[in-house]
Structure formats: structure tokens, C-alpha cells
Amino acid sequence: MNKTAPENQAKIFAQIAAALKKGQRFFVAGHQNPDGDSLGSTLAVASLLKRMGKKVYAFSNDMPGDDLYFLPGLRTVNFGKLPAKNNYDTMILLECSDKKRGGPLDAIFDTAKTVINIDHHITGEGYGTINYIAPYASSTAEIITGLFEYMRQKPTKDEATSLYTGITTDTARFLHSNTTAQALRAAARLVECGADLQTVNTVIYNTRAYKELKLLGRALEKLRLLYKNKIAEITLTAQDFKLLKTDPAHTQGIVSQPVMIPGVEVSALLREEPGRIAVNLRSKGKIDVSAVAQKFGGGGHARAAGFKRAGGVLSAVKKQILAALKKEAAALK
């Protein structure tokens, strides 16, 4: 699938804008286990549609982590609850690199006349009627900010806060290499529209629940360095979560910790979840973890990716992913 080239941005925005004006009943969703970009984009788009007089069903397959509970309008999202009636003429999927990423949504796909797919993953698939896939964008929230501008719709304070959350979380507070001039300009526009920076920064970056810190401590205790200290691996079992009375939603940020160690090129966090094994990958830059994740049916970005293995055995998945990472590390000069 060809990605959306920067010079074609206006053309695709025009198609999306026309679909938003034409449609009457919208189903809007981000990916499973929502992060700040997925959920922030969902809330902003749903809010805009409501301001346009549309009927909207905002959906998320899973609850977010505690650090996103501050997002304005969060109660308008249907978490884990699909609509009783499937009568939506337009479906919008945000930050979903493939059609399964949003959850069990086949029935919505089958009946929606228009499917709008907006994503920024390099592994993004063009499954929509309209596809805006821009790997050069820092985040889906950055794309949505551009769409607002194209449609001459000034974000409300709440919409600006949601979109700013998406940009700042996907750039790790403007630290990652995806922090482009365009991302900074988009963030600046959102600040001008009233984005609540103080709340975003305080809740996301300077607040951690006691049990989250205990889980981080447990994870760091289990940290292993492999293959000439180029690979860092952490495994959290179901027993770990039970012992500390936590769940996978409390692991946000853990996988990034080992990448700070000098010499480490890639970090892997394996989580034992009910019925599946989840793997998160982070790279310092020399190893493209999106390519690695794709081999296991996942995807993401060059420096941040992951996958899930339904019914997988933890020891087997660990052996497979470490073998794949060792192969990549061995190829480094």
C-alpha cells in the first residue's frame, strides 16, 4: 500500500472532510490497549463530529492506563462495549495499522459504507475506503490537528488537550527522533487553542501510583542483558501482576528504561496476559524493531513496536523473539 505523500495531503484531507460532512452516523475507535495518541485522537475526532451535528459512537476495546483518566470527555467512550445496533454509515479507525488492531470490529466493517483509516505507522495497511497513512508524522494526533486546520475547525480547549496529549506521548515529551518541526508547530497551535499543558505534564509525567512503581521495581529486578549487552530483556509473568495487584496497563514506560543503558541497542518487554503473550520492543536506532515485530504479526515504528501472540507459551515466545533480536544485533557493525 502506498503511503500518503506530503504533497497529497490536501487531496486526502479533502476526501476525509467530504466523508465527515456526508456521513450521519459514525463509529470511531482507536487501537486496543489505548495510549495517549490513540485515545486522544479518538476523543478529538468524536468531539468534532458531535459539534458538526453527527451521531457518534466512540469505542475502545480496553480501558486506558491510570495516567490517561484525566482526558476530557473520557466518559463518552464506550470501553469494551460494542453497540447493540450496527447502523453506522461511516467508520473511523485511528492509529490502527491493520483492521484487527481496533478489536473485534468485523461487523462494523461489513456494514459501514465508508471506512476512514488514519495512521502514522510505517507498517500501516490500506484497508480503508479512504486511507491517510503518514509514517513521517509524529503521531496520529498530529495528522488530526492538520485535518482540523484544513477544515477550518478551531479545536476547543478539550480537543486541543486531547490532541496535545497524543503528540507529546508519541514523541516521549518531544525527545524521540519523530519530533519534527511539523510536530512542534502542531503542538504550538494546540497550545494556542488552550491545551492544558499543566495537567498533561503533571498527570502523565510526574504522577505514578504506588503499585506502578512497585511493578517498575519488580521489572528492573528481572532485567537481563544479553548478547554482549546489546539486548535488554524483561519478562513479567501473571504471577508478578498478581503478587503486586497490578495489571498490564501499569507497564507503560517500562520497556523504555533499559534503552538508557550505554551499549544497549534494543529492549524487549514480555508480558503474560490472559490468553496471550504481549511483547513490546524499543530501539536506540540501529535496529528497526517494526521489521522484527512484523515477522511475528505485529508492527509499529522503527524505534517502538510490538506484537501479541494469542495462546502463546511464554517460554517459547521469549526464545523466538530473543533469537530474532540476536540476529539483528549480530548484523550491527
MOGIZI-V777931 format. One record per backbone hydrogen bond with DSSP energy under -1.0 kcal/mol. NH is the residue of the N-H (numbers start at 1). CO is the residue of the C=O. E is the energy in kcal/mol with one decimal. If there is no record, write none. Layout:
((NH & CO & E) (NH & CO & E))
//
This chain:
((4 & 133 & -3.0) (8 & 5 & -2.1) (9 & 6 & -1.4) (12 & 8 & -2.1) (13 & 9 & -2.7) (14 & 10 & -2.2) (15 & 11 & -1.4) (16 & 12 & -2.5) (17 & 13 & -3.1) (18 & 14 & -2.1) (19 & 15 & -1.9) (20 & 16 & -2.3) (21 & 17 & -1.9) (22 & 18 & -2.2) (23 & 19 & -2.5) (26 & 55 & -3.1) (27 & 90 & -2.4) (28 & 57 & -2.4) (29 & 92 & -2.4) (32 & 101 & -2.5) (39 & 35 & -2.5) (40 & 36 & -1.9) (41 & 37 & -2.2) (42 & 38 & -1.9) (43 & 39 & -2.5) (44 & 40 & -2.1) (45 & 41 & -2.5) (46 & 42 & -2.4) (47 & 43 & -2.2) (48 & 44 & -2.3) (49 & 45 & -2.4) (50 & 46 & -2.0) (51 & 47 & -2.1) (52 & 48 & -1.3) (53 & 50 & -1.6) (54 & 49 & -2.5) (55 & 24 & -2.5) (57 & 26 & -2.6) (59 & 28 & -2.9) (60 & 78 & -2.0) (68 & 65 & -1.9) (69 & 66 & -1.4) (71 & 68 & -1.4) (74 & 71 & -1.5) (76 & 73 & -2.0) (77 & 74 & -1.7) (78 & 58 & -3.0) (80 & 60 & -3.3) (87 & 85 & -1.0) (90 & 25 & -2.0) (91 & 114 & -2.9) (92 & 27 & -3.2) (93 & 116 & -2.7) (94 & 29 & -2.5) (95 & 118 & -2.8) (101 & 98 & -1.7) (103 & 100 & -1.3) (105 & 103 & -2.1) (109 & 105 & -2.2) (110 & 106 & -2.3) (111 & 107 & -1.1) (112 & 108 & -2.4) (114 & 89 & -1.8) (116 & 91 & -3.4) (117 & 130 & -2.9) (118 & 93 & -2.4) (119 & 132 & -2.8) (124 & 121 & -1.7) (125 & 97 & -2.9) (127 & 125 & -1.6) (129 & 115 & -1.8) (130 & 115 & -2.3) (132 & 117 & -3.3) (134 & 119 & -2.4) (137 & 134 & -1.9) (143 & 139 & -1.2) (144 & 140 & -2.6) (145 & 141 & -2.2) (146 & 142 & -1.7) (147 & 143 & -2.1) (148 & 144 & -2.6) (149 & 145 & -1.9) (150 & 146 & -2.5) (151 & 147 & -2.4) (152 & 149 & -1.2) (153 & 148 & -2.9) (160 & 156 & -2.8) (161 & 157 & -2.1) (162 & 158 & -2.2) (163 & 159 & -2.5) (164 & 160 & -2.6) (165 & 161 & -2.0) (166 & 162 & -1.5) (167 & 163 & -2.0) (168 & 164 & -2.9) (169 & 165 & -2.1) (170 & 166 & -1.7) (171 & 167 & -1.3) (173 & 168 & -4.0) (175 & 171 & -2.3) (176 & 171 & -2.5) (179 & 176 & -1.7) (180 & 178 & -1.6) (184 & 180 & -2.1) (185 & 181 & -2.4) (186 & 182 & -2.4) (187 & 183 & -2.4) (188 & 184 & -2.4) (189 & 185 & -2.1) (190 & 186 & -1.8) (191 & 187 & -2.0) (192 & 188 & -2.1) (193 & 189 & -1.1) (194 & 191 & -1.6) (195 & 190 & -2.2) (197 & 195 & -1.7) (200 & 196 & -2.1) (201 & 197 & -3.1) (202 & 198 & -2.3) (203 & 199 & -2.7) (204 & 200 & -2.2) (205 & 201 & -1.3) (213 & 209 & -1.9) (214 & 210 & -2.2) (215 & 211 & -2.0) (216 & 212 & -2.4) (217 & 213 & -2.4) (218 & 214 & -2.2) (219 & 215 & -2.6) (220 & 216 & -2.5) (221 & 217 & -1.9) (222 & 218 & -1.3) (224 & 233 & -2.3) (226 & 231 & -3.3) (230 & 227 & -1.9) (231 & 226 & -2.2) (232 & 266 & -2.6) (233 & 224 & -2.6) (234 & 268 & -2.5) (236 & 270 & -3.1) (241 & 237 & -1.8) (242 & 238 & -2.2) (243 & 239 & -2.7) (244 & 240 & -1.8) (246 & 241 & -2.6) (250 & 247 & -2.4) (251 & 248 & -1.7) (254 & 251 & -2.1) (257 & 254 & -1.3) (260 & 257 & -1.6) (261 & 258 & -1.9) (264 & 261 & -1.8) (265 & 230 & -2.7) (266 & 230 & -1.8) (267 & 282 & -2.9) (268 & 232 & -2.5) (269 & 280 & -2.6) (270 & 234 & -3.0) (271 & 278 & -3.0) (272 & 236 & -2.4) (273 & 276 & -2.3) (276 & 273 & -1.9) (277 & 309 & -1.8) (278 & 271 & -2.5) (279 & 307 & -2.9) (280 & 269 & -2.6) (281 & 305 & -3.2) (282 & 267 & -2.2) (283 & 303 & -2.1) (284 & 265 & -2.7) (289 & 287 & -1.1) (289 & 302 & -2.4) (292 & 288 & -1.2) (293 & 289 & -2.8) (294 & 290 & -2.1) (296 & 293 & -1.5) (297 & 294 & -1.7) (298 & 293 & -2.8) (299 & 306 & -2.0) (301 & 304 & -3.7) (305 & 281 & -2.0) (306 & 299 & -2.1) (307 & 279 & -2.1) (309 & 277 & -2.9) (311 & 275 & -3.3) (312 & 309 & -1.7) (317 & 313 & -2.6) (318 & 314 & -2.6) (319 & 315 & -2.0) (320 & 316 & -2.1) (321 & 317 & -2.6) (322 & 318 & -2.3) (323 & 319 & -1.7) (324 & 320 & -1.9) (325 & 321 & -2.3) (326 & 322 & -2.5) (327 & 323 & -1.8) (328 & 324 & -1.6) (329 & 325 & -2.8) (330 & 326 & -2.5) (332 & 329 & -1.2))
//
